[in-house]
Amino acid sequence: MDVLTWTIERRMRLAERAELLRRELAEIDAELGRLEAAEVVFGQWAEATDGGRRPSGIVEPEPEPEPVVTPGAGGMRLIPDREEGMGVEVLTPEYRRIMEIVTKASGPVTARDVALALGRENTPAKVEPVRGQLRKLSDRGWLTRTGSGRYLPR
């Protein structure tokens, strides 16, 4: 083996080892930072409670009032999955209006058609949200989507 080949191989092995050591050092530095922060917090707690011999003075928060549940709150879907016998009254007023437009149409409708029927401008900024609403209604079983991006009532 010539000296140049040996030198290149040795440099590559050392570069790999150096990278492993850098990663290990970064992990150790992160753990040190976490431990230093824990020491500060524990020191403050110990100082405030005389090493745990006195109450900390931490007051329990008042219980929160029961939240008002409305569609879209806390993960509740604005558009529920459609089940047999379910009417549009379970939808929000805007989605009911979209369903009314699609149902009254003489054939498949596009997002642009629905946006115009809702009184919106024919611009991408006004049509795209409607396209998303139609897609949600379709995904949840309220509408049928044709291959050309048109929608029909189910």
URMOGI-V926439 format. One line per field, one symbol per residue. psi: psi as a letter, one per 30 degrees, with the letter a starting at -180 (. if undefined). A space follows every 10 residues. Layout:
psi: ???
This chain:
psi: kleeeeeeee eeeeeeeeee eeeeeeeeee eeeeeeeeee eeeeeeefgh ggflkfgkkk lkkklklkjl kfkhfkkejl kklkfklfff lleeeeeeee eeeflfakll eeeeeeffgl lileffeeee eeeeeeeeeg gelkklfggl kll.
